[in-house]
Amino acid sequence: MHAGAADRRRVLVLTGVLLPVLLAWNNLLVHRLPGRPGSYVVANVAAAGVLLAAARAAGLSWAELGLDRRRLAPGARWGGGCAAAVAAGYAVALALPALRPLLADGRVARLDAAELAGQALVRIPLGTVLWEEVAFRGVLLAALARLLPRAGAVGVSAAVFGLWHVRPTLGALAANDLAGPPLARAGAVLLACLATAAAGVLFAALRERSGSLLAPALLHLATNSLGLLAAATAHRLGQPVP
């Protein structure tokens, strides 16, 4: 077998295993691990390491994975600019009382300062952003790009990223007393999956434009960590003064 055919076969096997694993991981597996919530970060960081090792064994290069050190500077520029725009958007929403309810999240209201710091500085950067960027904009996108036209690779990776958020969306709806009847709940989950799939397309475009995973990772981190802190701030601003 020629080297090119062998490489394609390894990438095909990697993709065939990775797609169902990713679809099941966030929706069926990780929340059942013993030791949660602490095991969430450990499991996801370990999974990112295993996935990178598998990708390298399948023949994907560091550049294909978005981890070429020579592309760090463009990644920092693109990602930093997008992160600054997100921060500005949250600042505007907090400054305008009419917009603060858009930041509301019942899950945040129950967290104290130490828990907020742990979420923003550890759980989100390592357990969410690192793992998801390695999995979706790193390994999955690189593997699909070997097998499909670029638009198809982006579309499939974004669709899987959307489906990855089914269970988290159900949890968010329940935490905010928005579960409602089954049909309304299904509609909300569908909209959330479409929104996160669109975010996946944006993250992939940043990855492509900058050549680095750092760009989507910085935007992802700003969206989630700053969003958490903005929601906590909005909750506190909305509380009556003692």
MARVEXSE-425882 format. One line per 4 residues: number of its first residue (from 1); for each residue x, y, z of N, C-alpha, C. Coordinates in steps of 0.001 Angstrom, whole numbers. Example, Ala and Ser with C-alpha at 12.3 -4.5 7.8 and 13.67 -1.06 7.14 Angstrom:
# residues 2
1 = 13190 -5690 7800 12300 -4500 7800 13200 -3300 7800  12850 -2250 7080 13670 -1060 7140 12900 30 7870
END
This chain:
# residues 242
1 = 849 -1197 0 0 0 0 881 1242 0  566 2213 -870 1332 3443 -930 1170 4233 356  2204 5079 647 2168 5864 1885 940 6764 1934  577 7381 791 -579 8280 774 -1863 7554 1098
5 = -2032 6341 540 -3230 5557 818 -3263 5109 2274  -2093 4763 2822 -2032 4351 4227 -2388 5509 5148  -1883 6711 4829 -2201 7890 5636 -3698 8162 5602  -4282 8071 4423 -5727 8350 4303 -6530 7324 5099
9 = -6089 6077 5058 -6812 5046 5802 -6735 5310 7302  -5564 5719 7802 -5430 6018 9228 -6318 7196 9622  -6361 8212 8781 -7197 9373 9074 -8669 8993 9014  -9033 8127 8091 -10425 7674 7978 -10846 6909 9240
13 = -9954 6046 9732 -10249 5303 10972 -10381 6270 12141  -9447 7226 12230 -9507 8222 13310 -10836 8976 13275  -11247 9399 12104 -12495 10157 11972 -13703 9295 12321  -13690 8050 11856 -14805 7161 12135 -14977 6876 13616
17 = -13878 6842 14356 -13961 6643 15801 -14320 7947 16507  -13730 9042 16033 -13880 10320 16723 -15310 10852 16667  -15981 10717 15545 -17323 11301 15413 -18302 10755 16456  -18477 9446 16602 -19410 8970 17633 -18928 9253 19055
21 = -17613 9236 19275 -17100 9533 20613 -17445 10963 21011  -17247 11909 20093 -17567 13303 20404 -19067 13497 20616  -19871 12838 19817 -21320 12974 19983 -21789 12424 21330  -21097 11395 21831 -21503 10790 23098 -20840 11444 24307
25 = -19634 11975 24133 -18826 12405 25282 -19546 13426 26159  -19962 14522 25562 -20538 15609 26355 -21988 15356 26743  -22660 14499 25964 -24089 14275 26207 -24377 13045 27059  -23471 12063 27045 -23762 10810 27734 -22688 10366 28720
29 = -21439 10732 28484 -20352 10103 29228 -19778 10950 30357  -19320 12179 30039 -18480 12893 31003 -19217 13243 32285  -20516 13499 32208 -21254 13848 33425 -21517 12649 34323  -21197 11448 33843 -21372 10244 34658 -20062 9780 35292
33 = -18980 10473 35044 -17708 10084 35617 -17731 10266 37130  -17110 9373 37887 -17043 9560 39344 -16197 10780 39682  -16525 11412 40791 -15732 12550 41243 -16121 13884 40643  -17244 13921 39909 -17666 15210 39369 -18098 16139 40500
37 = -17874 17458 40352 -17423 18150 39138 -15909 18198 38957  -15136 17807 39984 -13685 17904 39859 -13107 17063 38739  -13695 15888 38473 -13160 15004 37441 -13386 15538 36036  -14288 16504 35888 -14594 17062 34562 -13343 17626 33900
41 = -12604 18450 34624 -11411 19078 34062 -10341 18035 33772  -10095 17145 34727 -9062 16124 34552 -9374 15234 33355  -10613 14797 33247 -11007 13912 32151 -10869 14603 30802  -11270 15859 30712 -11222 16552 29436 -9796 16902 29020
45 = -8955 17280 29975 -7553 17546 29638 -6873 16253 29176  -7135 15156 29886 -6565 13872 29479 -7068 13465 28096  -8349 13678 27837 -8912 13337 26526 -8261 14157 25420  -7975 15433 25688 -7302 16268 24690 -5912 15719 24377
49 = -5181 15290 25412 -3863 14713 25187 -3921 13433 24381  -4866 12550 24712 -5029 11296 23976 -5387 11575 22520  -6253 12541 22315 -6695 12864 20960 -5551 13417 20116  -4722 14265 20702 -3571 14786 19967 -2595 13664 19621
53 = -2369 12759 20552 -1477 11638 20277 -2031 10774 19140  -3338 10535 19147 -3961 9744 18087 -3860 10454 16742  -4038 11765 16752 -3943 12529 15512 -2537 12470 14931  -1542 12596 15782 -163 12518 15306 142 11111 14781
57 = -363 10085 15474 -147 8714 15012 -816 8466 13666  -1904 9187 13398 -2603 9050 12114 -1927 9841 10999  -910 10612 11351 -157 11339 10326 -506 12795 10161  -1335 13355 11038 -1673 14771 10949 -527 15595 11534
61 = -160 16651 10835 972 17476 11259 527 18508 12290  1504 19086 13000 1187 20150 13959 534 21334 13255  975 21638 12040 375 22757 11302 -1083 22464 10966  -1378 21239 10540 -2763 20871 10240 -3638 20962 11484
65 = -3052 20681 12620 -3801 20721 13883 -3921 22121 14465  -3298 23106 13808 -3360 24481 14310 -2390 24747 15440  -1359 23918 15577 -430 24032 16691 1000 24304 16244  1148 24884 15068 2463 25308 14586 2890 26562 15355
69 = 4013 26508 16035 4464 27639 16856 4670 28906 16043  4964 28745 14759 5190 29925 13908 3906 30717 13661  2744 30125 13964 1465 30809 13750 878 31372 15036  1651 31339 16136 1135 31853 17401 846 33352 17341
73 = 1745 34121 16715 1545 35577 16670 276 35958 15912  47 35424 14694 -1238 35722 14033 -2433 35243 14850  -2297 34094 15498 -3392 33602 16331 -3702 34547 17472  -2644 35086 18095 -2844 36028 19198 -3493 37317 18701
77 = -3095 37791 17524 -3678 39031 16993 -5158 38849 16682  -5483 37810 15944 -6881 37597 15568 -7744 37262 16787  -7244 36366 17605 -8017 35980 18782 -8132 37097 19790  -7051 37846 19983 -7094 38962 20926 -8059 40045 20486
81 = -8079 40340 19188 -9019 41342 18692 -10464 40924 18882  -10752 39647 18593 -12122 39153 18779 -12500 39122 20257  -11560 38738 21110 -11833 38706 22546 -12123 40107 23073  -11392 41101 22571 -11642 42480 22998 -13036 42940 22581
85 = -13470 42533 21397 -14820 42894 20949 -15882 42258 21839  -15661 41004 22240 -16599 40333 23145 -16642 41050 24486  -15471 41410 25018 -15415 42118 26298 -16162 43441 26225  -16001 44154 25116 -16706 45421 24948 -18219 45204 24910
89 = -18656 44136 24250 -20085 43841 24197 -20666 43552 25567  -19947 42767 26363 -20421 42500 27725 -20450 43775 28557  -19451 44640 28380 -19403 45888 29140 -20602 46774 28815  -20963 46837 27544 -22124 47630 27142 -23398 47044 27754
93 = -23525 45716 27703 -24720 45079 28263 -24837 45329 29763  -23713 45341 30468 -23748 45609 31908 -24044 47072 32204  -23587 47953 31335 -23784 49383 31564 -25217 49818 31324  -25968 49066 30546 -27340 49439 30215 -28305 48511 30971
97 = -29010 49030 31970 -29913 48177 32762 -30907 47378 31920  -31338 47939 30810 -32322 47237 29982 -31739 45971 29354  -30405 45926 29210 -29777 44769 28588 -29299 43730 29589  -29230 44088 30858 -28681 43154 31851 -29452 41840 31943
101 = -30786 41850 31798 -31488 40558 31854 -31033 39560 30794  -30449 40047 29688 -29959 39140 28662 -28789 38300 29163  -28123 38759 30217 -26979 38044 30770 -27374 37072 31877  -28634 37080 32275 -29078 36302 33437 -28837 34810 33231
105 = -28386 34159 34290 -28182 32714 34279 -28325 32220 35713  -29352 31412 35952 -29621 30928 37290 -28483 30115 37881  -27679 29459 37044 -26563 28664 37545 -25497 29542 38191  -25320 30744 37672 -24297 31651 38185 -24715 32260 39510
109 = -26007 32498 39675 -26500 33168 40875 -26170 32394 42144  -25964 31096 42023 -25706 30273 43203 -24218 30128 43529  -23337 30714 42735 -21902 30551 42937 -21340 31661 43815  -20444 31304 44743 -19762 32331 45517 -18492 32763 44770
113 = -17715 33676 45346 -16557 34241 44652 -15526 33173 44304  -15249 32258 45243 -14263 31211 44985 -14723 30282 43861  -16001 29948 43855 -16530 29074 42805 -16496 29770 41444  -16809 31063 41435 -16722 31815 40186 -15295 31820 39647
117 = -14325 32059 40536 -12934 32068 40115 -12517 30702 39573  -12939 29640 40249 -12609 28304 39773 -13190 28007 38402  -14410 28454 38200 -15046 28258 36895 -14335 29053 35799  -14096 30340 36068 -13554 31235 35047 -12091 30970 34741
121 = -11323 30526 35754 -9872 30406 35593 -9380 28975 35403  -10213 27990 35739 -9764 26597 35624 -10721 25768 34767  -11975 25667 35226 -12897 24771 34549 -13129 25163 33089  -13389 26444 32841 -13665 26865 31465 -12406 26822 30595
125 = -11280 27421 31021 -10097 27382 30142 -9608 25967 29839  -9549 25093 30869 -8979 23762 30674 -10029 22717 30319  -11112 22693 31090 -12110 21660 30881 -12991 21876 29672  -13143 23129 29256 -14027 23425 28117 -13247 23893 26896
129 = -12568 25035 27006 -11957 25644 25822 -10828 24786 25258  -9883 24382 26090 -8766 23570 25604 -9269 22302 24932  -10132 21577 25598 -10635 20309 25078 -11439 20507 23800  -12362 21458 23795 -13210 21629 22623 -12439 22153 21422
133 = -11492 23046 21636 -10722 23548 20496 -9805 22475 19928  -9165 21697 20795 -8344 20594 20304 -9207 19596 19542  -10361 19263 20099 -11216 18251 19488 -11828 18712 18175  -12412 19920 18159 -13212 20339 17006 -12431 21145 15970
137 = -11743 22186 16387 -10993 22998 15428 -9587 22465 15202  -9166 21528 16034 -7868 20915 15857 -7977 19590 15126  -8244 18514 15870 -8169 17172 15304 -9302 16885 14314  -10550 17129 14713 -11659 16778 13820 -11598 17560 12516
141 = -11366 18857 12595 -11313 19671 11373 -10150 19240 10484  -8997 18963 11084 -7835 18541 10295 -8087 17193 9632  -8693 16258 10367 -8970 14942 9787 -9993 15043 8655  -11060 15791 8883 -12082 15942 7849 -11529 16634 6610
145 = -10596 17570 6815 -10009 18291 5682 -9191 17365 4786  -8726 16239 5325 -8025 15243 4516 -8995 14421 3672  -10266 14409 4084 -11239 13514 3464 -12296 14232 2639  -12557 15507 2947 -13643 16262 2323 -13126 17594 1791
149 = -13895 18233 891 -13580 19627 562 -13638 20484 1825  -12946 21613 1807 -12819 22410 3026 -14172 22833 3595  -15090 23252 2725 -16410 23669 3210 -17132 22513 3886  -17008 21317 3326 -17637 20154 3938 -17028 19824 5284
153 = -15695 19959 5396 -15025 19689 6664 -15496 20656 7740  -15593 21938 7386 -16066 22940 8346 -17513 22659 8724  -18350 22328 7741 -19759 22079 8010 -19982 20896 8939  -19272 19800 8706 -19446 18619 9554 -18947 18897 10965
157 = -17774 19527 11082 -17237 19801 12422 -18152 20756 13190  -18722 21737 12494 -19634 22678 13150 -20927 21989 13569  -21444 21082 12731 -22676 20367 13071 -22475 19494 14308  -21342 18812 14382 -21061 17974 15550 -20888 18853 16793
161 = -20271 20018 16612 -20122 20952 17730 -21492 21414 18233  -22421 21622 17326 -23775 21984 17740 -24446 20875 18528  -24356 19633 18038 -24974 18506 18730 -24298 18213 20070  -23048 18573 20194 -22302 18440 21452 -23000 19179 22598
165 = -23804 20186 22271 -24399 21048 23291 -25847 20690 23641  -26312 19515 23249 -27696 19143 23571 -27892 19064 25076  -27104 18253 25750 -27304 18094 27187 -27021 19381 27966  -25929 20126 27670 -25730 21391 28381 -26896 22357 28222
169 = -27522 22358 27056 -28676 23238 26852 -29843 22807 27728  -30095 21516 27811 -31170 21033 28678 -30900 21408 30134  -29629 21324 30553 -29276 21711 31908 -29497 23187 32158  -29136 24014 31181 -29325 25457 31331 -30801 25825 31393
173 = -31611 25159 30582 -33052 25428 30611 -33643 25073 31968  -33238 23938 32504 -33762 23516 33805 -33306 24460 34911  -32040 24887 34863 -31502 25764 35909 -32179 27124 35925  -32673 27551 34768 -33315 28859 34671 -34837 28773 34611
177 = -35375 27607 34988 -36832 27388 35000 -37468 27696 33653  -36785 27259 32588 -37276 27515 31236 -37578 26216 30489  -37668 25112 31237 -37837 23820 30570 -39118 23783 29736  -40264 24156 30337 -41519 24216 29589 -41958 22856 29084
181 = -42996 22827 28228 -43492 21572 27664 -42461 20968 26706  -42582 19679 26399 -41571 19003 25564 -41320 19674 24219  -42378 20138 23547 -42189 20749 22234 -41386 22038 22338  -41711 22865 23323 -40963 24108 23511 -39515 23816 23885
185 = -39321 22805 24713 -37963 22435 25115 -37161 21944 23913  -37795 21143 23066 -37108 20656 21865 -36747 21816 20937  -37648 22785 20817 -37356 23948 19987 -36191 24758 20526  -36147 24924 21855 -35049 25670 22460 -33715 24959 22252
189 = -33725 23633 22383 -32495 22865 22169 -32050 22976 20707  -33008 22907 19788 -32668 23030 18375 -32033 24388 18088  -32630 25449 18614 -32073 26786 18391 -30674 26907 18990  -30484 26342 20183 -29174 26407 20819 -28133 25639 20001
193 = -28510 24490 19484 -27582 23704 18667 -27227 24433 17370  -28216 25080 16778 -27942 25865 15557 -27013 27033 15864  -27240 27685 17020 -26385 28816 17394 -24955 28362 17652  -24785 27236 18344 -23431 26774 18608 -22773 26219 17342
197 = -23562 25671 16433 -22996 25258 15150 -22499 26476 14371  -23269 27577 14412 -22818 28812 13763 -21542 29321 14416  -21464 29219 15750 -20234 29595 16439 -19080 28706 15987  -19375 27425 15762 -18341 26519 15268 -17804 26934 13909
201 = -18676 27436 13038 -18229 27938 11736 -17320 29157 11927  -17708 30063 12824 -16886 31242 13098 -15531 30845 13672  -15528 29931 14639 -14264 29482 15224 -13368 28840 14169  -13969 28049 13283 -13191 27413 12219 -12618 28450 11256
205 = -13389 29485 10962 -12889 30549 10085 -11692 31264 10718  -11773 31498 12029 -10638 32100 12730 -9426 31185 12694  -9679 29908 12894 -8583 28931 12832 -7938 28937 11455  -8744 29001 10414 -8225 29013 9050 -7485 30310 8745
209 = -8070 31406 9137 -7477 32711 8785 -6156 32936 9493  -6071 32514 10740 -4856 32764 11510 -3842 31634 11398  -4315 30444 11063 -3438 29292 11031 -3130 28727 12401  -3841 29184 13417 -3545 28774 14788 -4806 28514 15581
213 = -4761 27475 16420 -5864 27223 17344 -5999 28309 18394  -4936 29100 18580 -4978 30138 19600 -6080 31153 19313  -6330 31449 18046 -7338 32462 17707 -8740 32056 18159  -9264 30892 17739 -10591 30525 18248 -10594 30264 19739
217 = -9473 29796 20291 -9433 29532 21732 -9594 30820 22530  -8962 31906 22089 -9090 33179 22807 -10510 33726 22715  -11120 33613 21547 -12509 34067 21413 -13435 33191 22258  -13239 31900 22212 -14044 30958 22995 -13899 31254 24489
221 = -12669 31480 24912 -12410 31761 26327 -13082 33058 26761  -12965 34086 25947 -13596 35365 26281 -15111 35217 26347  -15696 34512 25397 -17147 34338 25374 -17638 33627 26634  -16943 32562 27031 -17416 31760 28154 -17008 32336 29512
225 = -15721 32624 29695 -15271 33101 31007 -15788 34505 31304  -15651 35408 30338 -16173 36755 30564 -17695 36740 30639  -18331 35845 29892 -19783 35723 29986 -20219 35283 31366  -19476 34355 31958 -19776 33921 33318 -19660 35082 34298
229 = -18563 35833 34194 -18357 36963 35103 -19376 38073 34855  -19741 38284 33599 -20759 39287 33288 -22112 38886 33863  -22451 37594 33777 -23716 37128 34347 -23727 37300 35856  -22594 36995 36502 -22518 37168 37955 -22639 38637 38335
233 = -22002 39501 37562 -22079 40941 37837 -23496 41453 37632  -24145 41007 36561 -25531 41427 36308 -26442 40987 37441  -26220 39782 37952 -27039 39294 39062 -26856 40177 40294  -25623 40543 40596 -25349 41349 41773 -25886 42774 41606
237 = -25790 43306 40399 -26329 44646 40156 -27837 44671 40269  -28463 43534 40024 -29915 43471 40088 -30457 43192 41455  -29572 42931 42423 -30030 42667 43785 -30356 43970 44515  -31359 43961 45369 -31670 45186 46128 -30550 45529 47100
241 = -30325 46822 47293 -29295 47283 48221 -29754 47040 49646  -28943 46399 50532 -29366 46143 51912 -29623 47442 52635
END
